[in-house]
């Protein structure tokens, strides 16, 4: 039985990814700071860990590696967002977002680097449209996802010699906790809680696209109509994308300066 380790495993997308893999006969280790509601079974092992605590993460990784015959996939799904303009945010929250979205993923990749090499397995990073395109009101989030995407796309060339795949999935808006985040309060929130997104997908739909892309070995997996269109427009004309995004902001918020 193959093993997948999923960070942010107790979130909506984490659970959906685990369900999809378990249906395929995988065992999933779900890592999250809060694992309430997750039950251990033959196909699932929940592990509570703060991914920003390097010592705790290393201990958890060692426990997982010792318990499983192989580690075949690591899915870097843990993440937070902040819905605020840069002018209304602070550097402390900016750093906190990087600690969770970027540095925790990098530390986790280091902890599982050897077992993934041994299995000729897969690193699967869950990025975002904000990982390759600008996103108004989410400067810290976009910066952290750009960094994450840059790390895993660079790691890909280093690990290729070991038969390891580094894949990046970029969902647009996944509805996991809609309405639980104010659009301007600057608090750190879990992705999927904002009410200002468009064309929301269910976690199950997003997971289906991601896992299908992983099975076919797609190095970049745009997830959802918005992500696919954004990827095409960004490749063709980043300036056009910026103009379209700004136009939407003005249409959604009449207080925005139309000039």
C-alpha positions as CSV (number, residue, x, y, z in Angstrom):
1,X,0.0,0.0,0.0
2,X,1.4,3.4,-1.0
3,X,1.6,6.2,1.5
4,X,0.8,9.9,1.0
5,X,1.6,12.5,3.6
6,X,-0.8,15.5,3.5
7,X,-0.2,18.7,5.4
8,X,-3.3,20.7,6.2
9,X,-5.0,17.3,6.2
10,X,-7.9,18.4,8.3
11,X,-9.0,21.2,6.0
12,X,-11.6,20.8,3.3
13,X,-9.2,20.2,0.4
14,X,-6.9,18.1,2.5
15,X,-9.7,15.7,3.4
16,X,-10.9,15.6,-0.2
17,X,-7.4,14.7,-1.4
18,X,-7.2,12.0,1.2
19,X,-10.6,10.6,0.3
20,X,-9.6,10.4,-3.4
21,X,-6.3,8.7,-2.6
22,X,-7.9,6.3,-0.1
23,X,-10.4,5.3,-2.8
24,X,-7.3,4.5,-5.0
25,X,-5.9,2.2,-2.3
26,X,-3.5,4.6,-0.7
27,X,-2.8,5.1,3.0
28,X,-2.9,8.8,4.0
29,X,-1.1,10.4,6.9
30,X,-3.0,13.7,7.6
31,X,-0.8,16.3,9.4
32,X,-2.5,19.3,10.9
33,X,-2.3,21.5,14.0
34,X,-5.8,20.4,14.9
35,X,-6.9,16.9,14.0
36,X,-10.2,16.9,15.8
37,X,-12.8,15.0,13.8
38,X,-10.2,12.8,12.1
39,X,-10.3,9.1,13.0
40,X,-7.4,6.7,12.6
41,X,-8.2,3.7,10.4
42,X,-6.4,1.2,8.2
43,X,-6.2,3.8,5.4
44,X,-5.7,7.0,7.5
45,X,-3.3,8.2,10.2
46,X,-4.0,11.6,11.7
47,X,-1.0,13.4,13.3
48,X,-1.2,16.6,15.3
49,X,1.8,18.9,14.6
50,X,2.6,22.6,14.3
51,X,4.4,22.7,11.0
52,X,6.1,25.9,11.9
53,X,7.8,24.2,14.9
54,X,10.8,22.6,13.1
55,X,11.7,20.2,16.0
56,X,8.1,19.0,16.2
57,X,7.9,18.6,12.4
58,X,11.1,16.6,12.3
59,X,9.9,14.3,15.1
60,X,6.6,13.7,13.3
61,X,8.3,13.0,10.1
62,X,10.6,10.5,11.7
63,X,7.6,8.8,13.3
64,X,5.9,8.6,9.9
65,X,8.9,7.3,8.1
66,X,9.5,4.6,10.7
67,X,5.9,3.5,10.7
68,X,5.3,3.2,6.9
69,X,7.0,0.9,4.4
70,X,7.5,3.8,2.0
71,X,6.6,7.4,1.5
72,X,5.4,7.8,-2.0
73,X,3.9,11.2,-2.1
74,X,4.0,14.4,0.0
75,X,1.3,16.9,-0.6
76,X,2.0,20.4,0.7
77,X,-1.5,21.6,1.3
78,X,-1.2,23.6,4.6
79,X,-1.7,27.2,4.1
80,X,-3.3,30.5,5.4
81,X,-4.3,33.7,3.7
82,X,-4.8,37.3,4.6
83,X,-7.3,39.5,3.0
84,X,-6.0,43.0,3.3
85,X,-4.2,45.7,1.4
86,X,-0.5,46.0,2.1
87,X,-1.2,49.5,3.7
88,X,-3.6,48.0,6.2
89,X,-1.4,45.0,7.1
90,X,1.7,44.6,9.3
91,X,5.1,42.9,8.9
92,X,4.4,40.5,11.7
93,X,1.4,38.9,9.9
94,X,3.3,39.0,6.6
95,X,6.1,36.9,8.2
96,X,3.6,34.6,9.8
97,X,2.1,33.8,6.4
98,X,5.5,33.0,5.0
99,X,6.2,30.7,8.0
100,X,3.2,28.6,7.3
101,X,2.8,28.8,3.5
102,X,6.5,28.7,2.5
103,X,9.0,27.8,5.3
104,X,6.8,25.0,6.7
105,X,6.6,23.5,3.2
106,X,10.4,23.8,2.7
107,X,11.1,22.2,6.1
108,X,8.7,19.4,5.3
109,X,10.3,18.8,1.9
110,X,13.6,18.5,3.7
111,X,12.3,16.0,6.2
112,X,10.9,13.8,3.5
113,X,13.5,14.3,0.9
114,X,15.3,10.9,1.3
115,X,12.2,8.7,1.6
116,X,10.7,10.3,-1.5
117,X,14.0,9.6,-3.3
118,X,13.9,6.0,-2.1
119,X,10.4,5.5,-3.5
120,X,11.0,7.6,-6.6
121,X,7.9,9.4,-5.4
122,X,6.2,12.8,-5.8
123,X,6.3,16.2,-4.2
124,X,2.9,17.8,-4.9
125,X,2.7,21.5,-3.9
126,X,-0.7,23.1,-3.6
127,X,-0.1,26.6,-4.8
128,X,-2.8,29.0,-6.1
129,X,-3.6,31.4,-8.9
130,X,-1.8,33.8,-6.6
131,X,1.3,31.7,-7.0
132,X,1.8,32.8,-10.6
133,X,-0.4,35.9,-10.9
134,X,-1.0,39.1,-8.9
135,X,-4.0,39.2,-6.6
136,X,-5.5,42.4,-5.2
137,X,-5.8,42.6,-1.5
138,X,-3.6,39.6,-0.9
139,X,0.0,40.8,-1.2
140,X,1.4,38.6,1.6
141,X,-0.5,35.5,0.4
142,X,0.5,36.0,-3.3
143,X,4.2,36.6,-2.3
144,X,4.3,33.4,-0.2
145,X,2.7,31.3,-3.0
146,X,5.1,32.8,-5.6
147,X,7.9,31.8,-3.3
148,X,6.5,28.3,-2.8
149,X,6.0,27.8,-6.5
150,X,9.5,29.0,-7.3
151,X,11.0,26.6,-4.7
152,X,9.2,23.5,-6.0
153,X,9.8,24.3,-9.7
154,X,13.5,24.7,-9.0
155,X,13.6,21.6,-6.8
156,X,12.1,19.7,-9.8
157,X,15.4,19.9,-11.7
158,X,17.5,18.9,-8.7
159,X,15.4,15.8,-7.9
160,X,14.8,14.6,-11.4
161,X,18.0,12.6,-11.3
162,X,16.5,10.5,-8.4
163,X,13.4,9.7,-10.4
164,X,11.4,12.2,-8.2
165,X,8.5,14.3,-9.6
166,X,7.8,17.8,-8.3
167,X,4.3,18.8,-9.4
168,X,2.5,22.1,-8.7
169,X,-1.3,22.4,-8.6
170,X,-2.8,25.9,-8.7
171,X,-6.5,26.1,-7.7
172,X,-8.5,29.2,-8.1
173,X,-11.2,29.6,-5.4
174,X,-12.1,26.5,-3.4
175,X,-15.1,26.8,-1.2
176,X,-14.1,25.4,2.2
177,X,-15.2,27.9,4.7
178,X,-17.1,30.7,2.9
179,X,-18.0,33.8,4.7
180,X,-15.8,33.4,7.7
181,X,-13.4,36.2,6.7
182,X,-13.9,39.9,6.4
183,X,-12.5,41.2,3.1
184,X,-10.5,44.0,4.8
185,X,-9.8,43.2,8.4
186,X,-6.3,41.9,7.8
187,X,-6.6,38.8,10.0
188,X,-4.9,35.6,9.0
189,X,-7.5,33.1,7.8
190,X,-7.6,29.7,6.2
191,X,-7.9,29.8,2.4
192,X,-11.5,29.3,1.2
193,X,-13.0,31.5,3.8
194,X,-13.3,34.7,1.8
195,X,-16.6,35.8,0.2
196,X,-15.0,37.9,-2.6
197,X,-13.9,35.1,-4.9
198,X,-15.5,34.0,-8.1
199,X,-16.4,30.7,-9.7
200,X,-15.9,28.7,-6.5
201,X,-15.2,24.9,-6.7
202,X,-16.0,22.3,-4.1
203,X,-13.0,20.7,-2.4
204,X,-14.1,17.4,-4.0
205,X,-14.0,18.8,-7.5
206,X,-10.6,20.5,-6.9
207,X,-9.2,17.3,-5.5
208,X,-10.4,15.2,-8.5
209,X,-8.6,17.6,-10.9
210,X,-5.4,17.6,-8.8
211,X,-5.2,13.9,-8.4
212,X,-5.9,13.3,-12.1
213,X,-3.1,15.7,-13.0
214,X,-0.8,14.0,-10.6
215,X,-1.6,10.6,-12.0
216,X,-0.7,11.8,-15.5
217,X,2.5,13.5,-14.2
218,X,1.5,17.1,-15.2
219,X,4.2,19.4,-13.8
220,X,1.7,22.3,-13.6
221,X,-2.0,21.7,-12.9
222,X,-4.3,24.6,-13.2
223,X,-7.4,23.8,-11.2
224,X,-10.7,25.4,-12.2
225,X,-11.9,27.7,-15.0
226,X,-10.4,30.8,-13.4
227,X,-7.0,29.2,-13.0
228,X,-6.9,27.9,-16.5
229,X,-7.9,31.3,-18.0
230,X,-5.5,33.2,-15.7
231,X,-2.6,30.9,-16.7
232,X,-3.3,31.4,-20.4
233,X,-3.6,35.2,-20.1
234,X,-0.5,35.5,-17.9
235,X,1.5,33.6,-20.4
236,X,0.2,35.8,-23.3
237,X,0.2,39.2,-21.6
238,X,0.8,39.9,-17.9
239,X,-0.2,43.5,-18.6
240,X,-3.6,42.4,-19.8
241,X,-4.1,40.2,-16.8
242,X,-3.3,43.2,-14.5
243,X,-5.8,45.4,-16.3
244,X,-8.5,42.7,-16.2
245,X,-8.0,42.2,-12.5
246,X,-8.0,45.9,-11.7
247,X,-11.2,46.3,-13.8
248,X,-12.9,43.6,-11.7
249,X,-11.9,45.4,-8.5
250,X,-13.4,48.7,-9.6
251,X,-16.6,46.9,-10.7
252,X,-16.9,45.1,-7.4
253,X,-16.1,48.2,-5.3
254,X,-17.6,51.5,-6.4
255,X,-15.3,53.3,-3.9
256,X,-12.3,52.3,-6.0
257,X,-10.8,55.1,-8.2
258,X,-11.8,54.3,-11.8
259,X,-8.9,56.2,-13.1
